[in-house]
């Protein structure tokens, strides 16, 4: 029995091209697999808005302070009209990252976020509630000056945005101590609330200390081990 038609070379080419087109679409959809997860920490900050690269699409950090980015892509953090800053996507972004090492600015961002925390308890993370994000939409401050926070509009917003009365602005030293603790915590590549504890006082965080019971005043290597402990 004969087939009613045969694929001519032209039709065959069109058929192959159509199949190829479907394969390309599948490959394109797989490109999303290159997206990485990072974490914004000053304690994990949830409810913080961000944009990826040049896209105008806004996103929000999740309950663990996580954000998405592609390799080589910058991530821009903001709260309504309040700009916190941008940094290259990485496993961790902190106020220090956004401040490019400027202590005054990083301390200001830390004070701002700690003051906004919904329950004022950073031990369970910093939560930026939706009512604060909504209030921030009317704060048009693209050149946010966190280096001079006291008495500024940023401070006024942070102390009143939660609608639970006038809060006290978290003081400078407490903010610095908190950020230092956070930076020590992530030194091992994880945020796990160990606060950079150094039980044996050898200068190496317990989280990465291979010898956590080094004798007092012993000279240790980068792994926290004295010469007689190194394997």
N, C-alpha and C positions, 0 to 999 in steps of 0.2 A: 504494500500500500504506500502510495506516494504522499509525502507531506504536502499540504496545500501551498506552501511557499518555502523558499530557502532564504537564509540570511545572505544578502549580497554583501560584498566588502564594505559598502558604505553603511548599511544597517549594522553590520558587525562592529564597525568602528564606533558607531553611536552607542551600541550596547555596552561596549567596553568602557567608553568614556563615562557613561552613566554610572557604571559600577565603580569606576575610579572616583567619581564625584562623591558617592556615598562613603567611600573609604576615607576621603579627605575630611568630610564632615565629622566622622568618628574620631579622626586624629585630632581635629580642632577641639572637639569637646574634651578630649583627654588632656589638653594643655592646662586645664585648671588644676591638674594634679601637682603642678609645680608651686601651688600656693602653700605658704608656710604659716604656722601659728607662732605668734610672739606674745609676750605678756607685759602689760604696763604695770609696773610695781612701784609703790610707795606705801607698801602693803598692796595687794592686788586691787586695782581701781576699776570697779564696774560702773557702767553707765556713762563712760567718757566717750565723746564723739570723736570720730576720726575719718579721714579720707585717704585713699591710696593713690600714690603717684599724682597724675594730672586729672584724675577723674573727679567730677563734682559730686559723685554719689557718696552720701554720708553713711557711716556705719556706727555701731556702738559696741564698746568692749563688753564682753559677757561677764557672768558672775565671778569668773576667775581672773578678770582683767585681761582676757585674751583678745587679740586682734589678728587679722589676716593680712598677709603681704606676699608679694612675689619677690624673688631674689633680685637685688639691685634697685628695688622700688622704695621710694621715700614714703613715710607715713606721717600725716599731718594731724595733730591732736588739737581739739578745740571744744568749747562748751558754748553753744549758741554763737554770740558775737565775740566771745572771749578767746583769743588765740593763745594756746600754750606753747606751740612750737612744732618743729618738724625734725625728723631724724631718719636715717636709713633703717629700713626694716631689719630687725634682728631678734634673737630669742628673748631679750629683755630690753625694754626702754624704761628709763627712770627720769625723774625731774633733772637729775644731773646730766643725762644724755641730752635732753631738750635744751638745757642751759649751756651746752658745750663746755662744761667744766667751770662755769662762772658760779661761785658759791652763793653770792647774793641772790642771783636769779633762781638757782635750784632750791635754795631755802625758801624763797618767796612762793614758788610753785607748791612746795611741800606744805607750807603753812596754809595756803589757799585750799588745797585738796583736803587736808586734815580737818580744817574748819567746816568744810562742806559735808563731810561724812554724815550720812543720815542718822546713825545712832551714836556718833562721837566715840566709837570704839574701834580703833584701827586694828585691834588684835584679830578681828574677824573680817578684815578687809575694809576698803573705803568704798562706800556705796553712794553714787550720785543718783538720787531719785529723779523720776520723770518731771516732777514739779520744778526741780532746780533747773533741769535742762530747758524746760519751757520758759522759765523766768529769764534764763540767759539769752534767749533769742532777742530780747530787747536791749541787750548790753552790746552796743556797737563799739568794740574796743580792739580793732585789729592790731594796734601797736601796744599790747598789754605790757605794762612795765612792772614785772614782778620783783625787780631789784629795789623798788621803793614802795613797798606794800602798805606800810602803816599810814593811815589817814587817806588812802586812795579809794577810788571808786571800786576797785577790785576787792579791797578789804570790806567795804560797806556791803557789797553784794554777798561775799562769803559769810558774813555774820548775820545776814537777814534772809537769805534765799530759801531756807528750809521752812520758813513760816511758823517757827516754833518759838518766837521771841528773839531778842537780840543775843546772839552768841558772843562769847569772847574769842578773839582771834588767837589761834594757837601761837604760843610765844616762840621766839626765834630759836632759843637753845633746845627746846623740846623738839622742834621740827628738825634741827640739825642732827640731834641724837637719833631721831626716828629714821631719817634717811641713811645715816651711817650704819645703823642696824640692818636696814634693808639691803644695802650694798654688800655688807658682809654675808648676809644670808644667801645672796645669789652667787657668791664667789665660787660655789661648787657646781653651778649650772642649774640649780633648782631653788625655787622659793618654797620653803617648808617650815617657816616660822621657827627655825632654830636660832634665829637672831645672831648668827655668827658666834655662838657660844664657844668659848675656848677653855675647857675645864681644867687643863693642866697649865694654862698661862704661858704657853710657849710661843704665842703669836700666830698659831695656825688653827683656823676654824675647825671645830670638832667634825664638821661635815666632810672635811677633806684630810683630817689628821689620821695618818696610818698608825700612829703611836699615841693614843689619847691619854696615856698615863705617864708621860715623860717626867722624870724627877725635876724638882724646882731648880731654876737657874742653869739648866743644861742647854748647850748649844745644839740647835736642831737644823735639819735640812728642810727643803721645801715641803717634804711630806710629814713634817712634825716629828721626825725621829732623831734621837741622839746617835752619835757614832756607834755606841755599843748596842743600839737597838736595830740599826739598819740591817736588813737581811742581805 
